[in-house]
């Protein structure tokens, strides 16, 4: 069990009567989440002194878990652990004196390689993926365990390298280019229905089904920034991944810093 946050955390600043009223803490009680899920605290009002609020939250863990605060809005902050939570575990939290606990599922880790045009998934350290079907033999990586052929952002709309966390899953969604600053009337604009959409940023980056890009999967990056998969692979990933599981975007041959896997020592 990982225990995060002392039970007697007070949201009263030292020598001050000011209090930070908490509206909610995520993950919620009993929720099953991925191993990279941050602790998200929503306050009832905008916070003027973020440093005091962070000190009041005072997230701790046993075994020791370091992390960092990232403010999403004036009243919403998340504490992002430097390492993944242990998989298949119960995590007990006390944030601002509010006790809660959540569970982690398997460690479903997705790695998108921009240069290699692949999306590789492992579950608890073992490569996994949708069953393979016959395909042209010239397709690189076809049939390799856990390796899905993918297409990332084209040069003018590159997929940003970095570490992400699954925020939500939508079985079907209308994607509108105007939400990312491209007018629908622009030659690069679009408004299309998309299936098996796994959101990994608040600004419109998804892993999703892209039947229109089948001929480019594994060979060319043609998307507007999203990670495009075949319908079968996208469906499998959608049904397998949990909210809070990590997605890492990198380029072949370039080592990118990202959070350590469960059980790794801090560095």
Phi and psi in degrees as GROMACS dihedral restraints (atoms count N, CA, C in turn):
[ dihedral_restraints ]
;  ai    aj    ak    al  type     phi  dphi    fc
    3     4     5     6     1  -102.5    20    10
    4     5     6     7     1   126.1    20    10
    6     7     8     9     1  -110.2    20    10
    7     8     9    10     1   119.4    20    10
    9    10    11    12     1  -119.8    20    10
   10    11    12    13     1   122.6    20    10
   12    13    14    15     1    93.0    20    10
   13    14    15    16     1   123.8    20    10
   15    16    17    18     1   -68.0    20    10
   16    17    18    19     1   150.6    20    10
   18    19    20    21     1   -69.7    20    10
   19    20    21    22     1   -19.8    20    10
   21    22    23    24     1  -104.5    20    10
   22    23    24    25     1    25.5    20    10
   24    25    26    27     1   -59.2    20    10
   25    26    27    28     1   130.7    20    10
   27    28    29    30     1  -112.2    20    10
   28    29    30    31     1   140.0    20    10
   30    31    32    33     1   -92.9    20    10
   31    32    33    34     1    12.7    20    10
   33    34    35    36     1   -89.4    20    10
   34    35    36    37     1   123.8    20    10
   36    37    38    39     1   -65.6    20    10
   37    38    39    40     1   147.8    20    10
   39    40    41    42     1   -56.3    20    10
   40    41    42    43     1   130.6    20    10
   42    43    44    45     1    59.7    20    10
   43    44    45    46     1    19.6    20    10
   45    46    47    48     1  -133.4    20    10
   46    47    48    49     1   153.2    20    10
   48    49    50    51     1   -93.5    20    10
   49    50    51    52     1    -4.0    20    10
   51    52    53    54     1   -66.5    20    10
   52    53    54    55     1   136.1    20    10
   54    55    56    57     1  -126.2    20    10
   55    56    57    58     1   149.0    20    10
   57    58    59    60     1  -103.6    20    10
   58    59    60    61     1   103.7    20    10
   60    61    62    63     1   -78.8    20    10
   61    62    63    64     1   124.3    20    10
   63    64    65    66     1   -91.6    20    10
   64    65    66    67     1   130.1    20    10
   66    67    68    69     1   -87.8    20    10
   67    68    69    70     1   -39.2    20    10
   69    70    71    72     1  -161.5    20    10
   70    71    72    73     1   158.5    20    10
   72    73    74    75     1  -130.7    20    10
   73    74    75    76     1   132.4    20    10
   75    76    77    78     1  -119.8    20    10
   76    77    78    79     1   145.9    20    10
   78    79    80    81     1   -65.0    20    10
   79    80    81    82     1   155.7    20    10
   81    82    83    84     1   -81.1    20    10
   82    83    84    85     1   167.4    20    10
   84    85    86    87     1   -55.9    20    10
   85    86    87    88     1   123.6    20    10
   87    88    89    90     1    79.7    20    10
   88    89    90    91     1    -2.9    20    10
   90    91    92    93     1   -66.8    20    10
   91    92    93    94     1   140.5    20    10
   93    94    95    96     1   -98.0    20    10
   94    95    96    97     1   121.6    20    10
   96    97    98    99     1  -131.7    20    10
   97    98    99   100     1   172.4    20    10
   99   100   101   102     1   -77.0    20    10
  100   101   102   103     1   166.9    20    10
  102   103   104   105     1   -74.2    20    10
  103   104   105   106     1    -8.2    20    10
  105   106   107   108     1  -107.5    20    10
  106   107   108   109     1     9.9    20    10
  108   109   110   111     1   -63.7    20    10
  109   110   111   112     1   127.1    20    10
  111   112   113   114     1   -77.8    20    10
  112   113   114   115     1   165.3    20    10
  114   115   116   117     1   -90.1    20    10
  115   116   117   118     1   115.6    20    10
  117   118   119   120     1  -108.1    20    10
  118   119   120   121     1   122.0    20    10
  120   121   122   123     1  -113.8    20    10
  121   122   123   124     1   124.9    20    10
  123   124   125   126     1  -109.4    20    10
  124   125   126   127     1   123.3    20    10
  126   127   128   129     1   -91.1    20    10
  127   128   129   130     1   158.5    20    10
  129   130   131   132     1   -74.0    20    10
  130   131   132   133     1   -17.5    20    10
  132   133   134   135     1  -145.8    20    10
  133   134   135   136     1   158.9    20    10
  135   136   137   138     1   -55.9    20    10
  136   137   138   139     1   143.8    20    10
  138   139   140   141     1  -101.9    20    10
  139   140   141   142     1   121.7    20    10
  141   142   143   144     1   -81.2    20    10
  142   143   144   145     1   -41.5    20    10
  144   145   146   147     1  -106.8    20    10
  145   146   147   148     1    92.5    20    10
  147   148   149   150     1   -66.8    20    10
  148   149   150   151     1   -35.1    20    10
  150   151   152   153     1   -62.0    20    10
  151   152   153   154     1   -44.9    20    10
  153   154   155   156     1   -63.1    20    10
  154   155   156   157     1   -41.0    20    10
  156   157   158   159     1   -63.6    20    10
  157   158   159   160     1   -42.1    20    10
  159   160   161   162     1   -63.6    20    10
  160   161   162   163     1   -41.7    20    10
  162   163   164   165     1   -63.9    20    10
  163   164   165   166     1   -35.6    20    10
  165   166   167   168     1   -69.6    20    10
  166   167   168   169     1   -37.1    20    10
  168   169   170   171     1   -63.8    20    10
  169   170   171   172     1   -48.0    20    10
  171   172   173   174     1    48.7    20    10
  172   173   174   175     1    61.7    20    10
  174   175   176   177     1   -73.8    20    10
  175   176   177   178     1   127.2    20    10
  177   178   179   180     1  -130.5    20    10
  178   179   180   181     1   163.0    20    10
  180   181   182   183     1  -148.8    20    10
  181   182   183   184     1   152.8    20    10
  183   184   185   186     1  -134.5    20    10
  184   185   186   187     1   114.4    20    10
  186   187   188   189     1   -64.2    20    10
  187   188   189   190     1   162.2    20    10
  189   190   191   192     1   -56.3    20    10
  190   191   192   193     1   132.0    20    10
  192   193   194   195     1  -132.4    20    10
  193   194   195   196     1   115.0    20    10
  195   196   197   198     1   -89.3    20    10
  196   197   198   199     1   162.9    20    10
  198   199   200   201     1  -168.9    20    10
  199   200   201   202     1  -174.0    20    10
  201   202   203   204     1  -140.3    20    10
  202   203   204   205     1   154.5    20    10
  204   205   206   207     1   -92.9    20    10
  205   206   207   208     1   143.0    20    10
  207   208   209   210     1  -139.6    20    10
  208   209   210   211     1   114.8    20    10
  210   211   212   213     1   -84.0    20    10
  211   212   213   214     1   123.2    20    10
  213   214   215   216     1   -91.0    20    10
  214   215   216   217     1   -35.6    20    10
  216   217   218   219     1  -146.3    20    10
  217   218   219   220     1   177.0    20    10
  219   220   221   222     1   -64.8    20    10
  220   221   222   223     1   -19.9    20    10
  222   223   224   225     1  -122.0    20    10
  223   224   225   226     1    12.8    20    10
  225   226   227   228     1  -132.9    20    10
  226   227   228   229     1   123.3    20    10
  228   229   230   231     1  -130.2    20    10
  229   230   231   232     1   144.1    20    10
  231   232   233   234     1  -119.7    20    10
  232   233   234   235     1   143.4    20    10
  234   235   236   237     1  -103.8    20    10
  235   236   237   238     1   115.8    20    10
  237   238   239   240     1  -102.5    20    10
  238   239   240   241     1   114.7    20    10
  240   241   242   243     1   -68.0    20    10
  241   242   243   244     1   146.3    20    10
  243   244   245   246     1   -72.8    20    10
  244   245   246   247     1   -23.2    20    10
  246   247   248   249     1  -121.3    20    10
  247   248   249   250     1   163.1    20    10
  249   250   251   252     1   -73.3    20    10
  250   251   252   253     1   147.4    20    10
  252   253   254   255     1   -62.6    20    10
  253   254   255   256     1   150.5    20    10
  255   256   257   258     1   -60.6    20    10
  256   257   258   259     1   137.6    20    10
  258   259   260   261     1   -71.8    20    10
  259   260   261   262     1   155.6    20    10
  261   262   263   264     1    55.4    20    10
  262   263   264   265     1    43.6    20    10
  264   265   266   267     1  -131.0    20    10
  265   266   267   268     1   165.9    20    10
  267   268   269   270     1  -105.4    20    10
  268   269   270   271     1   129.7    20    10
  270   271   272   273     1  -111.8    20    10
  271   272   273   274     1   119.6    20    10
  273   274   275   276     1   -98.2    20    10
  274   275   276   277     1   133.0    20    10
  276   277   278   279     1  -125.7    20    10
  277   278   279   280     1   149.2    20    10
  279   280   281   282     1  -137.7    20    10
  280   281   282   283     1   108.1    20    10
  282   283   284   285     1  -118.4    20    10
  283   284   285   286     1   115.8    20    10
  285   286   287   288     1    61.5    20    10
  286   287   288   289     1    33.1    20    10
  288   289   290   291     1    80.4    20    10
  289   290   291   292     1     1.2    20    10
  291   292   293   294     1   -98.7    20    10
  292   293   294   295     1   105.4    20    10
  294   295   296   297     1   -77.0    20    10
  295   296   297   298     1   143.8    20    10
  297   298   299   300     1  -159.0    20    10
  298   299   300   301     1   171.9    20    10
  300   301   302   303     1  -154.7    20    10
  301   302   303   304     1   151.5    20    10
  303   304   305   306     1  -138.6    20    10
  304   305   306   307     1   170.5    20    10
  306   307   308   309     1  -118.7    20    10
  307   308   309   310     1   150.8    20    10
  309   310   311   312     1  -106.2    20    10
  310   311   312   313     1   143.2    20    10
  312   313   314   315     1   -90.2    20    10
  313   314   315   316     1  -155.8    20    10
  315   316   317   318     1   -67.6    20    10
  316   317   318   319     1   157.5    20    10
  318   319   320   321     1   -83.0    20    10
  319   320   321   322     1    95.3    20    10
  321   322   323   324     1   -96.2    20    10
  322   323   324   325     1   103.3    20    10
  324   325   326   327     1  -111.1    20    10
  325   326   327   328     1   121.9    20    10
  327   328   329   330     1  -106.9    20    10
  328   329   330   331     1   131.6    20    10
  330   331   332   333     1  -122.9    20    10
  331   332   333   334     1   115.6    20    10
  333   334   335   336     1   -96.1    20    10
  334   335   336   337     1   124.3    20    10
  336   337   338   339     1  -107.4    20    10
  337   338   339   340     1   110.9    20    10
  339   340   341   342     1   -62.6    20    10
  340   341   342   343     1   -46.3    20    10
  342   343   344   345     1   -72.0    20    10
  343   344   345   346     1   -32.9    20    10
  345   346   347   348     1   -88.7    20    10
  346   347   348   349     1   -10.6    20    10
  348   349   350   351     1    59.4    20    10
  349   350   351   352     1    44.5    20    10
  351   352   353   354     1  -134.0    20    10
  352   353   354   355     1   157.1    20    10
  354   355   356   357     1  -130.1    20    10
  355   356   357   358     1   109.6    20    10
  357   358   359   360     1  -105.5    20    10
  358   359   360   361     1   130.1    20    10
  360   361   362   363     1  -119.3    20    10
  361   362   363   364     1   132.9    20    10
  363   364   365   366     1  -123.5    20    10
  364   365   366   367     1   148.8    20    10
  366   367   368   369     1  -122.1    20    10
  367   368   369   370     1   116.5    20    10
  369   370   371   372     1    52.5    20    10
  370   371   372   373     1    39.5    20    10
  372   373   374   375     1    84.8    20    10
  373   374   375   376     1    -0.5    20    10
  375   376   377   378     1  -111.2    20    10
  376   377   378   379     1   128.6    20    10
  378   379   380   381     1   -59.9    20    10
  379   380   381   382     1   137.9    20    10
  381   382   383   384     1  -150.3    20    10
  382   383   384   385     1   166.4    20    10
  384   385   386   387     1   172.8    20    10
  385   386   387   388     1   179.4    20    10
  387   388   389   390     1   -65.9    20    10
  388   389   390   391     1   150.6    20    10
  390   391   392   393     1   -57.3    20    10
  391   392   393   394     1   138.3    20    10
  393   394   395   396     1   -80.2    20    10
  394   395   396   397     1   147.0    20    10
  396   397   398   399     1  -120.5    20    10
  397   398   399   400     1   162.3    20    10
  399   400   401   402     1   -55.7    20    10
  400   401   402   403     1   141.5    20    10
  402   403   404   405     1  -154.1    20    10
  403   404   405   406     1   163.7    20    10
  405   406   407   408     1   -54.5    20    10
  406   407   408   409     1   135.1    20    10
  408   409   410   411     1   -68.9    20    10
  409   410   411   412     1   -16.3    20    10
  411   412   413   414     1   -77.9    20    10
  412   413   414   415     1    -7.2    20    10
  414   415   416   417     1   -71.2    20    10
  415   416   417   418     1   116.7    20    10
  417   418   419   420     1   -61.2    20    10
  418   419   420   421     1   143.1    20    10
  420   421   422   423     1    70.0    20    10
  421   422   423   424     1    -0.5    20    10
  423   424   425   426     1   -61.8    20    10
  424   425   426   427     1   128.6    20    10
  426   427   428   429     1    91.8    20    10
  427   428   429   430     1    -9.7    20    10
  429   430   431   432     1   -70.5    20    10
  430   431   432   433     1   134.3    20    10
  432   433   434   435     1   -59.2    20    10
  433   434   435   436     1   126.1    20    10
  435   436   437   438     1    80.7    20    10
  436   437   438   439     1    -5.6    20    10
  438   439   440   441     1   -98.1    20    10
  439   440   441   442     1   119.5    20    10
  441   442   443   444     1  -107.5    20    10
  442   443   444   445     1   136.9    20    10
  444   445   446   447     1   -70.5    20    10
  445   446   447   448     1   135.9    20    10
  447   448   449   450     1  -141.2    20    10
  448   449   450   451     1   167.0    20    10
  450   451   452   453     1  -136.5    20    10
  451   452   453   454     1   126.3    20    10
  453   454   455   456     1  -103.6    20    10
  454   455   456   457     1  -164.2    20    10
  456   457   458   459     1   -68.4    20    10
  457   458   459   460     1   137.0    20    10
  459   460   461   462     1   -65.6    20    10
  460   461   462   463     1   165.9    20    10
  462   463   464   465     1   -51.8    20    10
  463   464   465   466     1   -38.6    20    10
  465   466   467   468     1   -79.0    20    10
  466   467   468   469     1   -13.4    20    10
  468   469   470   471     1  -133.9    20    10
  469   470   471   472     1    62.6    20    10
  471   472   473   474     1   -66.5    20    10
  472   473   474   475     1   145.1    20    10
  474   475   476   477     1   -73.8    20    10
  475   476   477   478     1   122.5    20    10
  477   478   479   480     1   -66.5    20    10
  478   479   480   481     1   130.9    20    10
  480   481   482   483     1   -70.3    20    10
  481   482   483   484     1   139.3    20    10
  483   484   485   486     1   156.3    20    10
  484   485   486   487     1  -177.3    20    10
  486   487   488   489     1  -106.4    20    10
  487   488   489   490     1   133.0    20    10
  489   490   491   492     1  -129.4    20    10
  490   491   492   493     1   167.3    20    10
  492   493   494   495     1  -128.7    20    10
  493   494   495   496     1   137.9    20    10
  495   496   497   498     1   -63.9    20    10
  496   497   498   499     1   122.0    20    10
  498   499   500   501     1   -96.7    20    10
  499   500   501   502     1   -35.5    20    10
  501   502   503   504     1  -163.7    20    10
  502   503   504   505     1   167.3    20    10
  504   505   506   507     1  -132.8    20    10
  505   506   507   508     1   130.8    20    10
  507   508   509   510     1  -127.7    20    10
  508   509   510   511     1   118.8    20    10
  510   511   512   513     1   -59.6    20    10
  511   512   513   514     1   -36.9    20    10
  513   514   515   516     1  -149.1    20    10
  514   515   516   517     1   137.0    20    10
  516   517   518   519     1  -149.4    20    10
  517   518   519   520     1   148.2    20    10
  519   520   521   522     1   -90.1    20    10
  520   521   522   523     1   120.6    20    10
  522   523   524   525     1   -99.3    20    10
  523   524   525   526     1   127.6    20    10
  525   526   527   528     1  -123.1    20    10
  526   527   528   529     1   121.1    20    10
  528   529   530   531     1   -62.8    20    10
  529   530   531   532     1   -22.2    20    10
  531   532   533   534     1   -64.2    20    10
  532   533   534   535     1   -22.7    20    10
  534   535   536   537     1   -70.2    20    10
  535   536   537   538     1   -17.3    20    10
  537   538   539   540     1  -116.8    20    10
  538   539   540   541     1    21.6    20    10
  540   541   542   543     1    87.7    20    10
  541   542   543   544     1    10.7    20    10
  543   544   545   546     1  -111.7    20    10
  544   545   546   547     1   111.9    20    10
  546   547   548   549     1   -57.0    20    10
  547   548   549   550     1   143.0    20    10
  549   550   551   552     1   -60.0    20    10
  550   551   552   553     1   -29.8    20    10
  552   553   554   555     1   -79.2    20    10
  553   554   555   556     1    -9.7    20    10
  555   556   557   558     1   -67.2    20    10
  556   557   558   559     1   147.9    20    10
  558   559   560   561     1   -54.0    20    10
  559   560   561   562     1   -28.2    20    10
  561   562   563   564     1   -93.6    20    10
  562   563   564   565     1     2.7    20    10
  564   565   566   567     1   -75.1    20    10
  565   566   567   568     1   162.0    20    10
  567   568   569   570     1  -159.9    20    10
  568   569   570   571     1   156.4    20    10
  570   571   572   573     1  -150.7    20    10
  571   572   573   574     1    99.5    20    10
  573   574   575   576     1  -138.0    20    10
  574   575   576   577     1   151.1    20    10
  576   577   578   579     1   -77.3    20    10
  577   578   579   580     1   137.2    20    10
  579   580   581   582     1  -129.4    20    10
  580   581   582   583     1   137.0    20    10
  582   583   584   585     1  -104.8    20    10
  583   584   585   586     1   156.5    20    10
  585   586   587   588     1    52.1    20    10
  586   587   588   589     1    57.2    20    10
  588   589   590   591     1   -94.5    20    10
  589   590   591   592     1   118.7    20    10
  591   592   593   594     1  -109.4    20    10
  592   593   594   595     1   110.3    20    10
  594   595   596   597     1   -81.4    20    10
  595   596   597   598     1   133.3    20    10
  597   598   599   600     1  -122.4    20    10
  598   599   600   601     1    -3.5    20    10
  600   601   602   603     1  -141.0    20    10
  601   602   603   604     1   162.6    20    10
  603   604   605   606     1   -78.1    20    10
  604   605   606   607     1    -5.3    20    10
  606   607   608   609     1  -112.2    20    10
  607   608   609   610     1    21.6    20    10
  609   610   611   612     1    98.7    20    10
  610   611   612   613     1    18.1    20    10
  612   613   614   615     1   -94.0    20    10
  613   614   615   616     1   125.2    20    10
  615   616   617   618     1  -130.6    20    10
  616   617   618   619     1   159.5    20    10
  618   619   620   621     1  -103.9    20    10
  619   620   621   622     1   123.4    20    10
  621   622   623   624     1  -153.7    20    10
  622   623   624   625     1   168.5    20    10
  624   625   626   627     1   -72.0    20    10
  625   626   627   628     1   136.3    20    10
  627   628   629   630     1  -140.1    20    10
  628   629   630   631     1    74.5    20    10
  630   631   632   633     1   -60.9    20    10
  631   632   633   634     1   -25.6    20    10
  633   634   635   636     1   -71.4    20    10
  634   635   636   637     1   -13.5    20    10
  636   637   638   639     1  -109.8    20    10
  637   638   639   640     1    14.8    20    10
  639   640   641   642     1   -50.7    20    10
  640   641   642   643     1   -44.3    20    10
  642   643   644   645     1   -71.6    20    10
  643   644   645   646     1   -11.5    20    10
  645   646   647   648     1  -101.7    20    10
  646   647   648   649     1   -15.2    20    10
  648   649   650   651     1   -61.1    20    10
  649   650   651   652     1   130.3    20    10
  651   652   653   654     1    85.2    20    10
  652   653   654   655     1    -4.3    20    10
  654   655   656   657     1  -136.5    20    10
  655   656   657   658     1   -30.8    20    10
  657   658   659   660     1  -140.2    20    10
  658   659   660   661     1   147.9    20    10
  660   661   662   663     1   -98.6    20    10
  661   662   663   664     1   112.2    20    10
  663   664   665   666     1  -127.9    20    10
  664   665   666   667     1     3.1    20    10
  666   667   668   669     1   -83.4    20    10
  667   668   669   670     1   178.6    20    10
  669   670   671   672     1   -91.3    20    10
  670   671   672   673     1    15.9    20    10
  672   673   674   675     1   128.8    20    10
  673   674   675   676     1   -24.5    20    10
  675   676   677   678     1   -72.1    20    10
  676   677   678   679     1   165.6    20    10
  678   679   680   681     1   -95.5    20    10
  679   680   681   682     1   108.9    20    10
  681   682   683   684     1   -94.2    20    10
  682   683   684   685     1   135.1    20    10
  684   685   686   687     1  -128.4    20    10
  685   686   687   688     1   167.3    20    10
  687   688   689   690     1   -67.9    20    10
  688   689   690   691     1   157.6    20    10
  690   691   692   693     1   -54.8    20    10
  691   692   693   694     1   -42.4    20    10
  693   694   695   696     1   -66.2    20    10
  694   695   696   697     1   -44.4    20    10
  696   697   698   699     1   -67.3    20    10
  697   698   699   700     1   -39.9    20    10
  699   700   701   702     1   -64.6    20    10
  700   701   702   703     1   -40.1    20    10
  702   703   704   705     1   -63.9    20    10
  703   704   705   706     1   -44.9    20    10
  705   706   707   708     1   -61.0    20    10
  706   707   708   709     1   -46.9    20    10
  708   709   710   711     1   -64.5    20    10
  709   710   711   712     1   -43.0    20    10
  711   712   713   714     1   -56.8    20    10
  712   713   714   715     1   -42.7    20    10
  714   715   716   717     1   -79.7    20    10
  715   716   717   718     1   -12.0    20    10
  717   718   719   720     1  -102.5    20    10
  718   719   720   721     1   -39.3    20    10
  720   721   722   723     1   -77.5    20    10
  721   722   723   724     1   149.2    20    10
  723   724   725   726     1  -105.5    20    10
  724   725   726   727     1   154.6    20    10
  726   727   728   729     1   -57.7    20    10
  727   728   729   730     1   129.2    20    10
  729   730   731   732     1    98.9    20    10
  730   731   732   733     1    -4.3    20    10
  732   733   734   735     1   -77.3    20    10
  733   734   735   736     1   152.1    20    10
  735   736   737   738     1   -86.2    20    10
  736   737   738   739     1   147.1    20    10
  738   739   740   741     1  -128.4    20    10
  739   740   741   742     1   124.7    20    10
  741   742   743   744     1  -114.4    20    10
  742   743   744   745     1   125.5    20    10
  744   745   746   747     1  -106.5    20    10
  745   746   747   748     1   124.0    20    10
  747   748   749   750     1  -143.5    20    10
  748   749   750   751     1   175.7    20    10
  750   751   752   753     1  -120.7    20    10
  751   752   753   754     1   144.5    20    10
  753   754   755   756     1   -56.6    20    10
  754   755   756   757     1   134.7    20    10
  756   757   758   759     1    79.7    20    10
  757   758   759   760     1    -1.4    20    10
  759   760   761   762     1  -118.1    20    10
  760   761   762   763     1   115.8    20    10
  762   763   764   765     1   -77.1    20    10
  763   764   765   766     1   125.1    20    10
  765   766   767   768     1  -114.1    20    10
  766   767   768   769     1   135.3    20    10
  768   769   770   771     1   -68.6    20    10
  769   770   771   772     1   135.6    20    10
  771   772   773   774     1  -152.1    20    10
  772   773   774   775     1   169.9    20    10
  774   775   776   777     1   -62.4    20    10
  775   776   777   778     1   147.5    20    10
  777   778   779   780     1   -76.4    20    10
  778   779   780   781     1   151.6    20    10
  780   781   782   783     1   -71.4    20    10
  781   782   783   784     1   166.0    20    10
  783   784   785   786     1   -55.3    20    10
  784   785   786   787     1   137.5    20    10
  786   787   788   789     1    87.3    20    10
  787   788   789   790     1    -7.3    20    10
  789   790   791   792     1   -78.0    20    10
  790   791   792   793     1   144.5    20    10
  792   793   794   795     1   -72.2    20    10
  793   794   795   796     1   151.7    20    10
  795   796   797   798     1   -61.1    20    10
  796   797   798   799     1   151.8    20    10
